Amino acid sequence: MAPAITPVQTSATFPAATTVVVIGGGIVGLTAALALAERKIPVVLLEKGAIAGEQSSRNLGWVRKTSRLAEDIPLALASDRLWAMMPHRLGSDVGYRQAGIMFVARTQAQMALYEGWLKSVAHLSLDSRLLSRHEIAAMVPGGRGQWAGGIYTPSDGRAEPTLAASAIAKAAIARGAFIVENCAVRSLTLSAGKVSGVVTERGEIRCDQVLLAGGLWSRRFLGNHGVSLPTLPLICSVLRTRPMAGPTDIAVGAPDFSFRKHQDGGFIITQRGALDASLVPDHLLLGLRYLPQLRAQRDNLRISLGKNFLHDLTLARHWGAKSITPFEKVRMMDPPANRALNQEAMDNLMAAWPAFAKAEIADTWAGAIDVTPDSNPVIGPVTRIPGLTVATGFSGHGFGTSPAAGQLAADLVSGCQPIIDPAPYRFERF
């Protein structure tokens, strides 16, 4: 199960017409709805299950610029500014702290990757810097790891997924947005080839614009309208410890584990070097597009073929507006945590920082990530369907950039000056 978020009182009804409909109650859709509501633009957000029920509450909570592609850094920088404003904007603390993020390397080959990345972003004047093993030992004491070195960005940080989405939702509702849970959108309504509304399981809503922020479900929704979005699912398993004395407030990523301080004094931990790739038919349909990623990341994927493949076959690819959709059959994607991967993470972490041998596990979970061929999201209009904009495919690092990603989507939908250049995220690049 997903970690429990702060409860939000959403709407039981929705208006027959609005200006913008947002499909998907993850953190990007919620932030877009907030930005629209702040501009007095009527907006209705529809979520097939519970808001933030999937990856938006299951991610690690990292807010980073380190190791992002250079074209993705402006979105991360804009998000840093917006995260810092959240307490004033929302009237509540979402756990954002610029406590820094450090990545450590065991080999010179791994260090070379960090050196190459630092050169690739030199023109962006980040505060990232390379570390020696002695600096790592001083900044994160008590370790036994034989590190070749590392990289550190003091202005990177963290926020709490279980706080952020609900606080954003409450602020959007307070500013006039309608947020409706357990209401799946079945299809778009088109008039003269342009979006004129959406058909939901509870009826139709007329609108001028639709923003699709459906995470890993976006591919299936678009496919029903004849639009191909290349995304594939990967599953990340996570654990949270009970409060404990840890070595640092800095978030640390090693080749085969990561940890960061949780607001309650525990730590969020994962096996950073392994993701589950439980095959579904889309892996066969799209696999060739991902060959460069597969070559680079093959050692990090635990590929399996099982019941997920057969279950996916039972979910429709095409349906009519009166049909029960996959979104109603699966209200929440809830993969089980991989105990073996979580144990690997703990074993590797304890070997490097023995203080974690005293850790007590409070909770475990897993989340399904929607990955694009270039690991960058899609944020922009779908030219084949005027009036439709997408914000999806965040490839496991959308939480950190969600404030700016949601605002960028709202900017594009409302015709405002974009917060950053949207060109790197255009749909047509695929």
C-alpha positions as CSV (number, residue, x, y, z in Angstrom):
1,M,0.0,0.0,0.0
2,A,1.0,3.6,-0.6
3,P,2.1,5.7,2.4
4,A,-1.0,7.5,3.9
5,I,-1.2,11.1,2.9
6,T,-2.9,13.9,4.9
7,P,-6.6,13.6,4.3
8,V,-8.3,16.0,1.9
9,Q,-12.0,16.7,1.6
10,T,-12.7,16.6,-2.1
11,S,-15.9,17.3,-4.0
12,A,-18.7,14.8,-4.4
13,T,-20.0,16.6,-7.5
14,F,-18.7,18.6,-10.3
15,P,-20.0,21.4,-12.6
16,A,-21.5,20.6,-16.0
17,A,-19.0,22.9,-17.6
18,T,-15.6,24.4,-16.8
19,T,-12.7,26.0,-18.7
20,V,-10.0,23.3,-18.0
21,V,-10.3,19.7,-17.0
22,V,-7.2,18.1,-15.5
23,I,-7.1,14.3,-15.8
24,G,-5.0,12.8,-12.9
25,G,-4.6,13.7,-9.3
26,G,-0.9,13.2,-8.9
27,I,1.3,16.1,-7.8
28,V,1.8,17.5,-11.3
29,G,-1.9,17.6,-12.0
30,L,-2.6,19.1,-8.6
31,T,0.0,21.8,-9.0
32,A,-1.3,22.7,-12.5
33,A,-4.8,22.9,-11.0
34,L,-3.5,25.2,-8.2
35,A,-1.8,27.5,-10.7
36,L,-4.9,27.7,-12.8
37,A,-7.1,28.4,-9.8
38,E,-4.8,31.1,-8.6
39,R,-5.3,32.8,-12.0
40,K,-9.1,32.6,-11.5
41,I,-9.4,30.1,-14.4
42,P,-12.2,27.6,-13.7
43,V,-10.7,24.1,-13.4
44,V,-11.9,20.6,-12.5
45,L,-9.5,17.9,-11.6
46,L,-10.7,14.3,-11.9
47,E,-8.9,11.3,-10.4
48,K,-9.9,7.7,-11.1
49,G,-8.9,6.7,-7.5
50,A,-7.5,8.7,-4.6
51,I,-5.3,11.8,-5.1
52,A,-1.6,11.0,-4.9
53,G,-2.5,7.3,-4.5
54,E,0.2,6.1,-6.9
55,Q,3.7,7.4,-7.5
56,S,3.2,10.9,-6.1
57,S,3.0,9.5,-2.6
58,R,5.5,6.6,-3.2
59,N,8.6,8.4,-4.5
60,L,11.7,9.1,-2.5
61,G,11.0,12.8,-2.0
62,W,14.3,13.9,-3.5
63,V,14.5,17.5,-5.0
64,R,17.6,17.4,-7.1
65,K,19.5,19.0,-10.0
66,T,22.4,16.6,-9.8
67,S,22.7,14.2,-12.7
68,R,19.7,15.7,-14.6
69,L,20.2,16.3,-18.3
70,A,21.4,19.9,-19.0
71,E,18.1,20.7,-20.8
72,D,16.2,19.6,-17.7
73,I,18.1,21.8,-15.3
74,P,16.0,25.0,-15.9
75,L,12.9,23.2,-14.8
76,A,14.7,22.0,-11.6
77,L,16.0,25.5,-10.8
78,A,12.5,27.0,-11.2
79,S,11.2,24.2,-8.9
80,D,13.8,25.1,-6.3
81,R,12.4,28.6,-6.1
82,L,8.8,27.4,-6.0
83,W,9.5,24.7,-3.3
84,A,11.0,27.5,-1.1
85,M,7.8,29.5,-1.6
86,M,5.4,26.6,-0.7
87,P,4.9,27.3,3.0
88,H,3.7,30.9,2.2
89,R,1.8,29.8,-0.9
90,L,0.0,26.8,0.7
91,G,-0.1,27.9,4.3
92,S,1.6,24.7,5.5
93,D,5.0,23.0,5.7
94,V,5.6,20.3,3.1
95,G,8.9,19.3,4.5
96,Y,11.1,21.0,2.0
97,R,14.7,21.3,3.2
98,Q,17.7,22.3,1.1
99,A,19.9,19.8,3.1
100,G,22.0,18.8,0.1
101,I,22.3,15.6,-2.0
102,M,25.5,13.6,-2.4
103,F,26.3,10.8,-4.8
104,V,29.3,8.6,-4.0
105,A,31.3,6.4,-6.4
106,R,33.2,3.2,-5.8
107,T,35.2,3.3,-9.0
108,Q,37.0,5.8,-11.2
109,A,34.7,4.9,-14.0
110,Q,31.7,6.0,-11.9
111,M,33.6,9.2,-10.9
112,A,34.2,9.9,-14.6
113,L,30.4,10.0,-15.1
114,Y,30.0,12.6,-12.5
115,E,33.0,14.6,-13.9
116,G,31.4,14.4,-17.3
117,W,28.0,15.6,-16.0
118,L,29.6,18.5,-14.2
119,K,31.3,19.6,-17.4
120,S,28.0,19.3,-19.3
121,V,26.3,21.8,-16.9
122,A,29.2,24.1,-16.3
123,H,27.4,26.9,-18.2
124,L,24.5,26.7,-15.7
125,S,26.5,27.9,-12.7
126,L,25.3,25.3,-10.3
127,D,26.8,24.8,-6.8
128,S,27.7,21.2,-7.5
129,R,31.2,20.1,-6.8
130,L,33.3,16.9,-6.7
131,L,34.3,15.4,-3.4
132,S,37.3,13.3,-2.3
133,R,36.9,10.3,-0.1
134,H,38.2,12.3,2.8
135,E,35.5,15.0,2.3
136,I,32.8,12.3,2.2
137,A,34.1,10.8,5.5
138,A,34.0,14.3,7.1
139,M,30.5,15.1,5.8
140,V,28.9,11.7,6.4
141,P,30.9,10.3,9.4
142,G,31.0,6.7,10.6
143,G,31.3,5.2,7.2
144,R,33.4,2.2,6.1
145,G,32.9,2.6,2.3
146,Q,35.9,2.7,0.1
147,W,34.8,5.5,-2.1
148,A,36.7,6.8,-5.1
149,G,35.0,10.1,-4.6
150,G,31.6,11.7,-5.1
151,I,29.6,14.8,-6.1
152,Y,27.7,17.1,-3.9
153,T,25.1,19.8,-4.5
154,P,24.3,21.8,-1.4
155,S,21.2,23.4,-2.9
156,D,19.5,20.1,-3.6
157,G,17.2,18.8,-1.0
158,R,14.0,16.9,-0.1
159,A,10.3,17.3,0.6
160,E,7.7,15.0,1.9
161,P,5.4,13.3,-0.7
162,T,2.8,12.5,2.0
163,L,2.5,16.2,2.8
164,A,3.0,17.9,-0.5
165,A,0.2,16.6,-2.6
166,S,-2.5,17.0,-0.1
167,A,-1.4,20.5,0.9
168,I,-1.4,21.5,-2.8
169,A,-4.9,20.0,-3.2
170,K,-6.3,21.9,-0.2
171,A,-4.9,25.2,-1.5
172,A,-6.3,24.6,-5.0
173,I,-9.8,23.8,-3.5
174,A,-9.6,26.9,-1.4
175,R,-9.0,29.0,-4.5
176,G,-12.0,27.5,-6.3
177,A,-10.8,24.4,-8.0
178,F,-13.1,21.3,-8.0
179,I,-11.2,18.1,-7.2
180,V,-13.1,14.8,-7.6
181,E,-11.8,11.4,-6.6
182,N,-13.0,8.0,-7.7
183,C,-14.2,9.5,-11.1
184,A,-12.4,8.1,-14.1
185,V,-12.4,10.0,-17.4
186,R,-13.3,7.6,-20.1
187,S,-12.6,9.7,-23.2
188,L,-12.5,13.1,-24.8
189,T,-15.4,14.8,-26.5
190,L,-14.4,16.4,-29.8
191,S,-16.3,19.0,-31.8
192,A,-14.9,19.8,-35.2
193,G,-11.8,18.0,-34.3
194,K,-11.1,20.1,-31.1
195,V,-11.6,19.2,-27.5
196,S,-15.0,20.3,-26.2
197,G,-15.4,18.1,-23.1
198,V,-14.7,14.8,-21.4
199,V,-16.9,11.8,-20.7
200,T,-16.5,10.4,-17.2
201,E,-18.0,7.4,-15.5
202,R,-20.4,9.9,-13.8
203,G,-21.3,11.9,-16.9
204,E,-20.0,14.6,-19.3
205,I,-18.2,17.8,-18.5
206,R,-17.9,20.5,-21.2
207,C,-14.6,22.4,-21.3
208,D,-12.3,24.3,-23.6
209,Q,-9.0,22.6,-22.6
210,V,-7.9,19.3,-21.2
211,L,-4.6,18.6,-19.4
212,L,-3.7,14.9,-19.2
213,A,-1.5,14.3,-16.2
214,G,-2.3,10.6,-15.8
215,G,1.2,9.2,-15.1
216,L,1.7,5.6,-16.4
217,W,-2.0,5.6,-17.5
218,S,-1.5,8.4,-20.0
219,R,-0.2,6.0,-22.7
220,R,-3.4,3.9,-22.5
221,F,-5.7,6.9,-22.5
222,L,-4.0,8.5,-25.5
223,G,-3.9,5.1,-27.3
224,N,-7.7,5.0,-27.2
225,H,-7.7,8.2,-29.2
226,G,-5.1,7.0,-31.8
227,V,-2.1,8.8,-30.3
228,S,1.0,6.8,-29.4
229,L,2.9,8.0,-26.3
230,P,6.1,5.8,-25.7
231,T,6.3,5.1,-22.0
232,L,7.2,1.9,-20.2
233,P,6.6,0.9,-16.5
234,L,9.4,0.2,-14.0
235,I,8.8,-0.6,-10.3
236,C,10.9,0.9,-7.4
237,S,10.7,-0.7,-4.0
238,V,11.2,1.5,-0.9
239,L,11.4,1.2,2.9
240,R,11.1,3.6,5.8
241,T,12.8,3.1,9.1
242,R,11.6,4.2,12.5
243,P,13.3,7.3,14.0
244,M,17.0,6.7,14.6
245,A,20.3,8.4,15.0
246,G,21.7,8.7,11.5
247,P,25.0,9.9,10.1
248,T,23.8,13.0,8.2
249,D,20.8,15.2,7.0
250,I,22.4,15.1,3.6
251,A,20.6,12.6,1.2
252,V,23.2,10.1,-0.1
253,G,23.1,8.0,-3.2
254,A,25.5,5.1,-3.8
255,P,25.6,2.7,-6.7
256,D,23.5,0.1,-4.8
257,F,21.6,2.0,-2.1
258,S,20.3,5.5,-1.2
259,F,19.0,7.1,2.0
260,R,17.6,10.4,3.0
261,K,16.2,11.7,6.3
262,H,12.5,11.6,6.8
263,Q,10.6,14.3,8.7
264,D,9.9,11.9,11.6
265,G,13.6,11.2,12.2
266,G,13.7,7.9,10.3
267,F,15.2,7.3,6.8
268,I,13.8,6.6,3.4
269,I,15.9,3.8,1.8
270,T,16.0,2.1,-1.6
271,Q,18.2,-0.2,-3.7
272,R,19.3,2.5,-6.1
273,G,21.0,0.1,-8.4
274,A,18.0,-2.1,-9.1
275,L,14.5,-1.6,-10.5
276,D,12.0,-4.3,-11.3
277,A,11.0,-4.6,-14.9
278,S,7.9,-6.8,-14.8
279,L,7.2,-7.3,-18.5
280,V,3.9,-6.3,-20.1
281,P,3.0,-6.2,-23.7
282,D,4.2,-2.7,-24.1
283,H,7.8,-3.8,-23.5
284,L,7.5,-5.9,-26.7
285,L,5.7,-3.1,-28.6
286,L,8.2,-0.4,-27.7
287,G,11.3,-2.2,-26.8
288,L,13.4,-1.1,-29.8
289,R,13.0,2.6,-28.8
290,Y,14.6,1.8,-25.4
291,L,17.7,0.0,-26.7
292,P,20.1,2.8,-25.7
293,Q,18.7,2.9,-22.2
294,L,18.7,-0.9,-22.0
295,R,22.4,-1.0,-22.9
296,A,23.3,1.7,-20.4
297,Q,21.1,0.4,-17.5
298,R,20.9,-3.4,-18.2
299,D,22.7,-4.2,-14.9
300,N,20.1,-2.2,-13.0
301,L,17.0,-4.0,-14.3
302,R,15.5,-7.1,-12.7
303,I,13.5,-8.4,-15.6
304,S,10.7,-10.9,-15.0
305,L,7.8,-12.4,-16.8
306,G,4.7,-13.3,-14.8
307,K,1.1,-12.5,-13.9
308,N,1.5,-8.8,-14.7
309,F,1.8,-9.6,-18.4
310,L,-1.4,-11.6,-18.4
311,H,-3.2,-9.1,-16.3
312,D,-2.2,-6.3,-18.7
313,L,-3.6,-8.3,-21.6
314,T,-7.0,-8.3,-19.9
315,L,-7.2,-4.5,-19.9
316,A,-8.7,-3.0,-23.0
317,R,-6.7,-0.9,-25.4
318,H,-9.7,0.6,-27.1
319,W,-13.2,1.3,-25.7
320,G,-16.2,3.5,-26.2
321,A,-17.5,6.3,-24.0
322,K,-20.1,4.0,-22.5
323,S,-17.7,1.2,-21.7
324,I,-16.1,0.3,-18.4
325,T,-12.5,1.4,-18.8
326,P,-9.1,0.1,-17.5
327,F,-9.1,3.1,-15.2
328,E,-12.3,1.9,-13.5
329,K,-11.0,-1.7,-13.2
330,V,-7.7,-0.6,-11.6
331,R,-8.3,2.4,-9.4
332,M,-4.8,2.3,-8.0
333,M,-1.6,0.6,-9.3
334,D,-0.3,-1.0,-6.2
335,P,2.7,-3.3,-6.9
336,P,4.0,-5.3,-3.9
337,A,7.4,-4.2,-2.5
338,N,10.3,-6.5,-3.5
339,R,11.6,-7.8,-0.2
340,A,14.8,-9.1,-1.7
341,L,15.7,-5.7,-3.2
342,N,14.9,-3.9,0.1
343,Q,17.1,-6.3,2.0
344,E,19.9,-5.8,-0.6
345,A,19.5,-2.0,0.0
346,M,19.8,-2.5,3.8
347,D,22.7,-4.9,3.6
348,N,24.7,-2.6,1.2
349,L,23.9,0.4,3.4
350,M,24.9,-1.3,6.7
351,A,28.2,-2.4,5.1
352,A,28.9,1.3,4.2
353,W,27.5,3.0,7.3
354,P,27.2,0.5,10.2
355,A,24.9,2.8,12.2
356,F,22.1,1.5,10.1
357,A,22.5,-1.9,11.6
358,K,20.3,-0.6,14.4
359,A,17.5,0.4,12.0
360,E,14.0,-0.9,12.6
361,I,11.7,-1.1,9.5
362,A,8.5,0.9,9.9
363,D,7.0,0.5,6.4
364,T,7.7,-0.8,2.9
365,W,6.0,-0.1,-0.4
366,A,6.6,0.0,-4.2
367,G,5.6,2.4,-6.9
368,A,5.3,2.1,-10.7
369,I,7.3,4.7,-12.7
370,D,6.5,5.7,-16.3
371,V,9.7,6.0,-18.2
372,T,10.2,7.7,-21.6
373,P,12.9,6.7,-24.1
374,D,15.0,9.8,-23.2
375,S,14.0,9.9,-19.5
376,N,12.6,13.4,-19.9
377,P,8.9,14.1,-19.4
378,V,6.4,15.2,-22.0
379,I,4.9,18.6,-21.2
380,G,3.1,20.2,-24.1
381,P,0.2,20.2,-26.6
382,V,-0.8,17.2,-28.7
383,T,-1.1,18.8,-32.1
384,R,-3.3,16.0,-33.5
385,I,-6.0,16.9,-30.9
386,P,-6.3,20.7,-30.5
387,G,-7.2,21.6,-26.9
388,L,-5.3,18.6,-25.4
389,T,-2.1,19.2,-23.4
390,V,-0.1,16.4,-21.7
391,A,2.2,16.5,-18.6
392,T,3.4,13.0,-18.1
393,G,6.3,10.5,-18.5
394,F,8.4,11.9,-15.6
395,S,10.6,8.8,-15.5
396,G,10.9,8.6,-11.7
397,H,12.1,12.1,-11.0
398,G,8.9,14.2,-11.4
399,F,8.4,14.9,-7.7
400,G,11.4,17.2,-7.5
401,T,10.4,19.3,-10.5
402,S,6.6,19.0,-9.9
403,P,6.1,22.7,-8.8
404,A,7.5,24.1,-12.1
405,A,6.2,21.2,-14.2
406,G,2.7,21.8,-13.1
407,Q,3.0,25.5,-13.6
408,L,4.5,25.0,-17.0
409,A,1.5,22.9,-18.0
410,A,-0.8,25.5,-16.6
411,D,1.0,28.2,-18.6
412,L,0.7,26.3,-21.8
413,V,-3.0,25.5,-21.2
414,S,-3.9,29.1,-20.4
415,G,-1.7,30.8,-23.0
416,C,0.5,32.5,-20.4
417,Q,4.3,33.1,-20.7
418,P,5.9,29.8,-19.9
419,I,7.9,29.6,-16.7
420,I,10.8,28.1,-18.7
421,D,11.3,27.1,-22.4
422,P,9.1,24.1,-23.0
423,A,11.0,22.9,-26.1
424,P,12.9,20.0,-24.4
425,Y,9.5,18.5,-23.4
426,R,7.6,18.8,-26.6
427,F,5.4,15.7,-27.5
428,E,6.6,15.7,-31.1
429,R,10.2,14.8,-30.2
430,F,9.1,11.1,-30.3
